[in-house]
């Protein structure tokens, strides 16, 4: 999409992850009451998950493994 190499995208992603990580620790990111319920699929409610507070889009981005342990820890996903 950006016509940049994989290593460049990887370095940019890791840089922003390291930069924003401490910031997100102090932000209250919980949505307002009732906001998530408007977007919950009917199947969630029928399965008993009507108290869900967060929905994620599960987007995956491949990045190269860094030699820096701290960066690998921040960007690790199982």
Helices and strands as residue ranges (DSSP letters): H 6-26, G 36-38, H 42-46, H 69-75
